[in-house]
Amino acid sequence: DTSKTCCVCGREDDGQRVERGLYVCESCDAAFNADVNGAENICLGINEESNSESAPGLGGDRSTGWLAQPGVYLYDLSCGFQPQREVVDCKP
């Protein structure tokens, strides 16, 4: 059960929700939002099922392979907002 298991140490216990949205593990003293704990357990479970060769850990690679960098284009008003060229190395 994702809501009963600590996503840090894996201990399962029914009474870990101290308050409605607060999850506190008595074994490793981890404390977080209960929904975040459940979501993390779901993520770890999905990774475990899809990659049976190595068990997932919090220190492992959690990348999906997607780059979190949007494409940036320069626009010329005289051309009716048609993209002119992509800016590859755009730094703020």
HELIX and SHEET records of a PDB file:
HELIX    1   1 ALA A   34  SER A   50  1                                  17    
HELIX    2   2 LEU A   77  CYS A   79  5                                   3    
SHEET    1   A 3 ARG A  17  GLU A  19  0                                        
SHEET    2   A 3 LEU A  22  VAL A  24 -1                                        
SHEET    3   A 3 ALA A  31  ASN A  33 -1                                        
SHEET    1   B 2 VAL A  72  ASP A  76  0                                        
SHEET    2   B 2 GLN A  82  VAL A  87 -1                                        
END                                                                             
